Amino acid sequence: SVDHLTVPPKKLEALCAWLDAASPSRTLVLVGPPGCSKSSAVRVLAHERGYDVHEWTPPTPTLWSEHAHLASSFTEVEYSSKVDEFCAFVARATKYTPLSFLVNSADQQQKKKKTVLLIRDIPSSDEAGRARILESLRTLACTSQSHCAVILTEQDEGGQSNARGGELM
């Protein structure tokens, strides 16, 4: 519940206003240190407002040697990078809208389920992968019919997650 979130009230109000907005600025970027309730705030507030939350989280990394072992043991096992999986998630999110089997259009509008796409920690990659990720994010921001929250975790100069306490930005 909202009472259990460690997010300042003004930040929660801003997040609520974003969720309640009809159309402009459907993409939101939240940045903060690990553990400051970025994802939790989106999930809790979205559920309270009747949204379904569809979440992309980075998959567990598969080392090439693990893939080679699996491929030698089983047939037709394709290797898929985090970038490939991220771009596939975004493509599905922008191409497919939920199907409705209601006949009456007034009922359809009333029962249409709202969605929030929650993207946690965009994968890191080489220059070509970053270009693919950026293009996917542009497509998502321009064509998605859902609210989209992109969650970024702050890191220090050494690439480590910033462990200091902090608040959602």
Disulfide bonds with the S-S distance in Angstrom:
none
